[in-house]
Amino acid sequence: MLPYTFTPIGVVHSPLQRLEEAPAQGVEGAPEAWLEIYPPFREGLEGLEVGQWVDVLTWLHLAGRDTFKVHPRGDPSRPLKGVFATRSPHRPNPIGLHRVEVREIRPDGWVRVGPLEAVEGTPILDIKPALM
């Protein structure tokens, strides 16, 4: 297997500072957050609109990478499942997928979105329009 390198396009700025503070899914009480898009990638925001829903892909940098089975939603009373059958952040390639609403777009490349369950400092890999 060949290794690949990803270049983050930005970083999440969130009131969530620790993993323990983050809900399992955004719709479970996650706050708004800011996406800081780095200067070389800001041109890619053209056409993005307030009120639009987007999928933000992140690198879950604090997640484990050697987990292959989990109890769904961290509940030990539920039987183990393979991570590919769950939304667990702990997986070989911890890519986060977050459906959020664009709430503000600033000219300096900062985009306010919500709800977002990613913690402060989470690298952003990509942003794509949500297919509803």
C-alpha angles and dihedrals in degrees: 000000000000119000118234130207123220125198114212114230092206147327137261119245108198139161085233104095101170134037090241090064095055121095117229091248133019093242089059095078104297116161131233116273139186125244110210106204113202118241098253090058103040093097086068090068091070109119095022110129138201109256093030120126116229138178112235116201115206138179106240092218095179096051125103117256100196099064119111102162129038141170102252112257089001091284109143090199089068118080120256117268132185112264091242088065092053141053092240114148089216106086141117092274106025099208114164121213114199126178107207140163119242106236103170137005119200124200090238091068099262116133123192112214139167154247096011124163096191117116129237113289098022109152116239116223101180148338122221133177110260116246106222 
